[in-house]
Amino acid sequence: MALLGARITQIAPGRVHIALPNRSEVTQQHGYFHAGATSAIADSAGGYAAFTLFPENAEVLTVEYKINLLAPAVGDHIEAVGTVLKSGRTLTVCRLEVFGVQDGRRTLVANGQQTLIRVNRPEQ
């Protein structure tokens, strides 16, 4: 996320927001945010949302995710919101939403769903 320039803007149990400012390194040939950048922050938002509900000795890995690109991603920045739908002992399912934000107005540009697996942190 550091390479992309993304940052976490909100954290709550089971919910995380990640913002990505608009710059040429994360856009495609038409000036829209690239689908890869959009998908990357969505995946991370869901992963961190799941992580907020895990015990201290656990880590998270994405098993699968699906993203639907609904509109060109434009704005001052995009914001991904990961929300836990079901947190299980092993698998967690999250809703993923990405909004284009321009002058404080949010437009849904992508949505999806993600499955994550909780793994134990290796003992040192």
Number of C-alpha atoms within 10 A of each C-alpha: 13 6 6 14 13 20 16 18 13 12 16 12 14 21 23 25 24 23 23 23 17 20 14 12 12 18 18 13 8 8 14 18 25 19 17 12 19 25 23 15 28 30 29 22 31 32 29 25 25 32 25 16 17 21 10 10 11 14 17 19 14 17 13 12 18 14 18 15 16 12 13 17 24 19 20 13 20 26 28 31 27 31 25 25 15 14 19 14 9 11 17 25 23 26 23 27 26 30 23 27 21 13 8 10 9 15 19 18 21 22 20 18 21 23 22 23 22 22 14 12 11 8 5 3
